[in-house]
Amino acid sequence: MGLMRTVLLAGSQSVWLRERAMRWGFVKRATKRFMPGERLEDALGAAGALQREGTATILTHLGENLAALSEAQPVVDEYVAAQDRVRASDLNAEMSVKLTQLGLDQSSEACYRNFKRIADHAATMGRSVWIDMEGSGYTEATLDLYRRVRREQPNVGVCVQAYLRRTAADLDTLIPMGAAIRLVKGAYQEPVSIAYPTRREVDENYFQLASRLIGDEARRAGVFTGFGTHDGALVARIQERAAATGVPRNAFEFEMLYGIRREAQSRLVADGYRLRVLISYGEFWFPWYMRRLAERPANVLFVLKNLFGG
Ligand SMILES: Cc1cc2nc3c(=O)[nH]c(=O)nc-3n(C[C@H](O)[C@H](O)[C@H](O)COP(=O)(O)OP(=O)(O)OC[C@H]3O[C@@H](n4cnc5c(N)ncnc54)[C@H](O)[C@@H]3O)c2cc1C
């Protein structure tokens, strides 16, 4: 895909750049467009405002790739406490976590225990927890962990990426389990050998996978799908497919990111579709923010405007 995307995704991995950019005021100001703030209070406030407009939310505490396993414990504690706050505020908000934030690089067994603690806590409240999908080096381990937890309790969902060639085969095992699945295009830099290189191919694969996820086999198995995309053409195709095959509007949901295509978000709710908006918070925003810039390089202009505009 584009050179700018490649450069921005390479930059997202740079410790040198991260240490500097996180101190630059203009970059921090620009992030406000995509996150209401760094504190849980900020995320809860935004979730409350969205709920009043008929939109449910997903909260994620930013972080990934821990340096040591000991760093996972505060992350688990944060998610457990956040769930308590969500319940106390009577919000329809679910959590979404990255497994490398829970120690996947260090120990898959410890990561499983950490995730299970978050999922168990959610289960006591009758809520679901989502697992984000990270770069392709983690796909297999993420799906393994997901299947293991899913066999023990039903309130967990996992993200799969339409740019990966393997995803159709992954659905062969996830659909019969009655999994909860978030389908996205994919936000990382991946080689052509494993990922579709053109936008047209990714979009077409997304639609094929989406059609399966609202198809008869998936519905019979109890699959629930969140379509995580802001792509208006894909949203329309999914809506048409659902209508043509008699799938009710509330049998699936659309999921979008906070601050992106707000007018499209309002339209979905007005048209009677379920919408969940993912709100990120936390101090470790740099790699996440760079992926948002890579999705739409025009966003870089917005960062520059903050540099020159004050
Ligand atoms: C709820 C949710 C959860 C996600 N979880 C994951 C995950 O776990 N793993 C993963 O790899 N990816 C995840 N993603 C990101 C996803 O993979 C894509 O990178 C991202 O959604 C952009 O793709 P798109 O489908 O919106 O289509 P695109 O074709 O990229 O965008 C369609 C249109 O949406 C708008 N748009 C999209 N992105 C932006 C942006 N950053 N800024 C401004 N406008 C924008 C533009 O108008 C663009 O033309 C998630 C996305 C969502 C919505």
The ligand as a Gaussian input file, in Angstrom:
#p B3LYP/6-31G(d) Opt

LIG

0 1
 C      -13.828000      -0.833000      16.699000
 C      -12.551000      -1.077000      15.974000
 C      -11.613000      -1.948000      16.504000
 C      -10.415000      -2.214000      15.826000
 N       -9.563000      -3.141000      16.310000
 C       -8.493000      -3.508000      15.568000
 C       -7.658000      -4.579000      15.963000
 O       -7.868000      -5.219000      17.016000
 N       -6.616000      -4.919000      15.161000
 C       -6.351000      -4.252000      13.981000
 O       -5.417000      -4.630000      13.277000
 N       -7.107000      -3.199000      13.619000
 C       -8.157000      -2.813000      14.368000
 N       -8.927000      -1.757000      13.961000
 C       -8.464000      -0.880000      12.859000
 C       -8.797000      -1.425000      11.482000
 O       -8.018000      -2.547000      11.184000
 C       -8.534000      -0.355000      10.396000
 O       -7.184000      -0.005000      10.402000
 C       -9.351000       0.910000      10.557000
 O      -10.660000       0.634000      10.991000
 C       -9.451000       1.664000       9.225000
 O      -10.062000       0.854000       8.252000
 P      -11.578000       1.068000       7.753000
 O      -12.223000      -0.263000       7.731000
 O      -12.238000       2.109000       8.553000
 O      -11.449000       1.455000       6.227000
 P      -10.583000       2.532000       5.468000
 O      -10.724000       2.190000       4.038000
 O       -9.208000       2.638000       6.037000
 O      -11.336000       3.880000       5.792000
 C      -12.620000       4.177000       5.267000
 C      -12.883000       5.648000       5.543000
 O      -13.001000       5.865000       6.953000
 C      -12.344000       7.057000       7.343000
 N      -11.194000       6.730000       8.195000
 C      -10.677000       5.498000       8.437000
 N       -9.641000       5.574000       9.319000
 C       -9.518000       6.887000       9.629000
 C       -8.650000       7.613000      10.465000
 N       -7.697000       7.013000      11.191000
 N       -8.811000       8.957000      10.551000
 C       -9.777000       9.590000       9.850000
 N      -10.635000       8.955000       9.023000
 C      -10.520000       7.624000       8.920000
 C      -11.923000       7.743000       6.062000
 O      -12.967000       8.572000       5.650000
 C      -11.753000       6.580000       5.100000
 O      -11.898000       6.960000       3.755000
 C      -10.130000      -1.506000      14.610000
 C      -11.086000      -0.633000      14.084000
 C      -12.273000      -0.415000      14.732000
 C      -13.261000       0.518000      14.118000

